[in-house]
Amino acid sequence: MRVYLTAARLSFRRYITYRSATIAGLITNTCFGFIRAYILLAMWHEKPHIGGYDAADAVTYVFLTQGLTTPIGIFFGSTELGLRIRTGEVATDLYRPCDFQLWFLALDVGRAVAGLVLRTAPPVVIGTLFFPTRLPAAPLPWLEFALSCTLGLLINFAIRYLVSLSAFWTLDERGSAALLLVVSMFFSGMIIPVAVMPGWLGALARTLPWSATLQVPIDVLLGTGTAGFLNALAFQLLWAAALIALGRAVTTAARRKTVVQGG
């Protein structure tokens, strides 16, 4: 366990170093939050209640997604593993005396904590100053939200890890990662809440793992989900277990397939 904690700590230090990039990211996240908030307010002006949300819920949703984008990793199509496979450095990783999948999960947790510290609170706080929002005052929803976000991160990592592993066969995962980015942004609820998607599209989106990365945690916090916290938790745990297990199986297959470019 100590080696994974050390990996997470060093990853955190690496991602927290670039302060100019952090400030630029904060400004960008907040500006896009304003743009998305005004778009959704226009929608809710025409129809005051959509998918169980009112205007305040919709605006709160916008700024929470802006704050969670970096920690959860919605804009990342793969993990550090993809690059290391392309460069051949993965050969070193395979010889480390630790679990291969847990090593990259530890690195991703360090990245996520750095994003949480630097980029989560400011967009949410600024949003509450300029727009009507609804955040719970009781501590329990926040604790449930924290647990749900942790599972959301685990699910998102597991998906990106699988995409990264594809480089063992394709030698370059960037095409798959670009496709995943588009799918992830749409079905996670980053563009519009999954709750407002109509008909079969909404039903499909709610069953896919991407909804468990953003939509489910925010519904847990706002109390807008129809299933309740325990059902939401079960949904996330099911996808997390399935994707992590699949990742371990593909890792085993990849070890037998490993080809290091250039030799």
Legacy VTK file of the C-alpha trace (Angstrom):
# vtk DataFile Version 3.0
C-alpha trace
ASCII
DATASET POLYDATA
POINTS 263 float
0.000 0.000 0.000
2.866 2.355 0.805
4.158 2.336 -2.767
0.737 3.366 -4.134
0.415 6.184 -1.595
3.851 7.407 -2.618
2.893 7.267 -6.301
-0.294 9.228 -5.597
1.626 11.821 -3.557
4.244 12.350 -6.259
1.549 12.585 -8.922
-0.260 15.186 -6.799
2.931 17.248 -6.481
3.524 17.085 -10.221
0.030 18.284 -11.142
-0.079 21.006 -8.498
3.164 22.584 -9.722
1.916 24.441 -12.803
0.183 27.458 -11.262
-0.221 29.491 -14.471
-1.990 26.573 -16.130
-4.184 26.209 -13.047
-5.241 29.864 -13.105
-5.951 29.665 -16.850
-8.000 26.512 -16.291
-9.994 28.145 -13.486
-10.837 31.146 -15.657
-11.807 28.902 -18.570
-13.971 26.623 -16.417
-15.767 29.579 -14.856
-16.356 31.359 -18.163
-17.794 28.223 -19.739
-19.936 27.829 -16.631
-21.461 31.266 -17.260
-22.118 30.428 -20.921
-23.748 27.094 -20.094
-25.756 28.636 -17.236
-27.266 31.287 -19.519
-28.117 28.651 -22.142
-29.886 26.450 -19.601
-31.660 29.416 -18.033
-33.054 30.231 -21.481
-34.290 26.636 -21.772
-35.873 26.706 -18.310
-37.475 30.074 -19.045
-39.468 28.366 -21.786
-40.186 25.264 -19.713
-39.733 25.837 -15.952
-39.435 22.147 -14.975
-37.488 19.649 -17.075
-36.453 16.213 -15.863
-37.280 17.074 -12.248
-34.989 20.140 -12.293
-35.976 23.749 -11.765
-33.825 26.696 -12.914
-31.790 26.779 -9.681
-31.078 23.035 -9.937
-29.967 23.448 -13.552
-27.547 26.282 -12.745
-26.189 24.396 -9.726
-25.688 21.389 -11.978
-23.708 23.514 -14.460
-21.206 24.835 -11.949
-20.826 21.491 -10.194
-19.959 19.847 -13.514
-17.479 22.632 -14.254
-15.867 22.029 -10.877
-15.778 18.245 -11.247
-14.576 18.065 -14.855
-10.877 18.047 -13.989
-10.936 15.816 -10.874
-13.155 13.178 -12.488
-11.185 13.423 -15.743
-14.037 13.941 -18.200
-11.766 15.721 -20.687
-9.148 12.955 -20.615
-9.487 10.198 -23.193
-6.843 7.921 -21.695
-4.396 7.617 -18.804
-0.635 8.105 -18.641
-0.330 4.445 -19.648
-1.235 5.204 -23.271
1.744 7.503 -23.761
4.078 5.071 -22.024
3.008 2.257 -24.342
3.630 4.465 -27.384
7.117 5.400 -26.194
8.028 1.918 -24.970
8.495 3.089 -21.372
5.789 0.615 -20.356
8.490 -2.060 -20.380
9.802 -0.495 -17.165
6.305 -0.385 -15.669
5.780 -4.077 -16.326
8.886 -4.912 -14.290
7.821 -2.910 -11.225
7.177 -5.164 -8.191
3.625 -3.859 -7.745
0.194 -4.283 -9.256
0.185 -2.765 -12.755
-3.412 -1.488 -12.685
-3.228 -0.151 -9.127
-0.047 1.758 -9.979
-1.793 3.769 -12.683
-4.875 4.177 -10.510
-2.656 5.687 -7.788
-1.192 8.140 -10.316
-4.701 9.095 -11.422
-5.864 9.596 -7.837
-2.983 12.021 -7.279
-4.002 13.927 -10.407
-7.640 13.975 -9.272
-6.828 15.298 -5.781
-4.726 18.073 -7.325
-7.654 18.991 -9.575
-10.017 18.898 -6.601
-7.833 21.241 -4.565
-7.162 23.713 -7.364
-10.176 23.709 -9.665
-13.334 22.508 -7.938
-14.402 25.107 -5.377
-13.800 28.402 -7.293
-16.275 27.827 -10.176
-18.953 26.646 -7.733
-18.441 29.585 -5.364
-18.444 32.133 -8.208
-21.570 30.528 -9.668
-23.432 30.871 -6.361
-22.543 34.580 -6.234
-23.991 35.395 -9.656
-26.853 32.917 -10.127
-29.656 31.366 -8.098
-28.346 27.985 -6.968
-29.409 25.259 -4.572
-26.796 23.523 -2.441
-27.722 21.464 0.643
-26.850 22.791 4.083
-26.916 19.408 5.857
-23.645 17.415 5.966
-25.105 14.023 4.976
-25.756 14.863 1.290
-22.189 16.143 1.028
-20.786 12.912 2.485
-22.908 10.871 0.079
-21.752 13.153 -2.734
-18.082 12.616 -1.824
-18.509 8.838 -1.884
-20.395 8.998 -5.177
-17.697 11.223 -6.727
-15.014 8.747 -5.611
-16.828 5.954 -7.417
-17.328 8.239 -10.418
-13.570 8.789 -10.576
-12.947 5.043 -10.321
-15.368 4.336 -13.172
-13.893 7.040 -15.364
-10.369 5.777 -14.686
-11.393 2.209 -15.518
-12.791 3.301 -18.895
-9.718 5.399 -19.746
-7.444 2.590 -18.596
-9.115 0.204 -21.041
-8.646 2.721 -23.849
-4.993 3.082 -22.891
-4.540 -0.692 -22.955
-5.731 -0.744 -26.563
-2.332 0.721 -27.496
-0.808 -2.712 -26.815
-2.592 -3.861 -29.977
-2.889 -0.660 -32.037
0.402 0.979 -30.888
-1.466 4.311 -30.662
-4.583 4.868 -28.572
-5.147 8.524 -29.481
-7.915 7.845 -32.012
-9.858 5.765 -29.486
-9.190 8.392 -26.817
-10.607 11.170 -29.023
-13.752 9.111 -29.640
-14.076 8.376 -25.921
-13.819 12.095 -25.133
-16.860 12.866 -27.306
-18.880 9.971 -25.904
-17.887 10.788 -22.330
-18.815 14.460 -22.595
-22.266 13.647 -23.968
-23.315 10.640 -21.899
-21.821 11.873 -18.617
-24.119 14.904 -18.698
-21.313 17.393 -19.267
-23.089 19.037 -22.205
-26.665 18.777 -20.927
-27.982 16.873 -17.902
-28.780 13.251 -18.687
-32.011 13.790 -16.749
-33.386 16.046 -19.509
-32.563 13.720 -22.419
-35.839 12.490 -23.940
-37.199 9.012 -24.561
-34.951 6.127 -25.494
-31.867 8.351 -25.567
-32.322 9.326 -21.933
-33.052 5.720 -20.934
-29.894 4.546 -22.704
-27.744 7.303 -21.203
-28.906 6.497 -17.679
-27.830 2.847 -18.019
-24.345 3.543 -19.420
-21.332 3.903 -17.097
-20.661 7.519 -18.105
-23.795 8.713 -16.303
-22.223 7.380 -13.097
-19.285 9.794 -13.424
-21.143 13.147 -13.264
-24.926 12.842 -13.427
-25.325 10.360 -10.579
-23.061 12.174 -8.048
-24.784 15.507 -8.695
-28.242 13.940 -8.428
-27.137 12.467 -5.090
-26.133 15.917 -3.834
-29.201 17.741 -5.134
-31.635 14.966 -4.230
-33.068 15.050 -7.752
-32.473 11.388 -8.602
-35.507 9.115 -8.634
-33.647 5.999 -7.478
-32.319 7.240 -4.119
-28.782 7.132 -2.759
-28.530 3.379 -2.118
-29.703 2.493 -5.630
-27.339 5.095 -7.108
-24.503 3.632 -5.045
-25.330 0.096 -6.202
-25.387 1.275 -9.829
-21.946 2.847 -9.480
-20.467 -0.107 -7.592
-21.714 -2.509 -10.256
-20.093 -0.556 -13.084
-16.885 0.038 -11.109
-16.481 -3.665 -10.293
-17.254 -4.759 -13.860
-14.887 -2.269 -15.507
-12.024 -2.845 -13.064
-12.377 -6.624 -13.528
-12.397 -6.183 -17.311
-9.306 -4.004 -17.041
-7.490 -6.705 -15.091
-8.428 -9.329 -17.677
-7.251 -7.151 -20.563
-4.023 -6.368 -18.651
-3.304 -10.078 -18.394
-3.876 -10.477 -22.127
-1.741 -7.412 -22.872
1.223 -8.822 -20.959
1.282 -11.717 -23.418
0.915 -9.321 -26.371
3.492 -6.683 -25.399
5.479 -5.295 -28.331
7.907 -2.471 -27.588
8.344 -0.279 -30.651
11.864 -0.294 -31.997
12.861 -3.646 -30.586
LINES 1 264
263 0 1 2 3 4 5 6 7 8 9 10 11 12 13 14 15 16 17 18 19 20 21 22 23 24 25 26 27 28 29 30 31 32 33 34 35 36 37 38 39 40 41 42 43 44 45 46 47 48 49 50 51 52 53 54 55 56 57 58 59 60 61 62 63 64 65 66 67 68 69 70 71 72 73 74 75 76 77 78 79 80 81 82 83 84 85 86 87 88 89 90 91 92 93 94 95 96 97 98 99 100 101 102 103 104 105 106 107 108 109 110 111 112 113 114 115 116 117 118 119 120 121 122 123 124 125 126 127 128 129 130 131 132 133 134 135 136 137 138 139 140 141 142 143 144 145 146 147 148 149 150 151 152 153 154 155 156 157 158 159 160 161 162 163 164 165 166 167 168 169 170 171 172 173 174 175 176 177 178 179 180 181 182 183 184 185 186 187 188 189 190 191 192 193 194 195 196 197 198 199 200 201 202 203 204 205 206 207 208 209 210 211 212 213 214 215 216 217 218 219 220 221 222 223 224 225 226 227 228 229 230 231 232 233 234 235 236 237 238 239 240 241 242 243 244 245 246 247 248 249 250 251 252 253 254 255 256 257 258 259 260 261 262
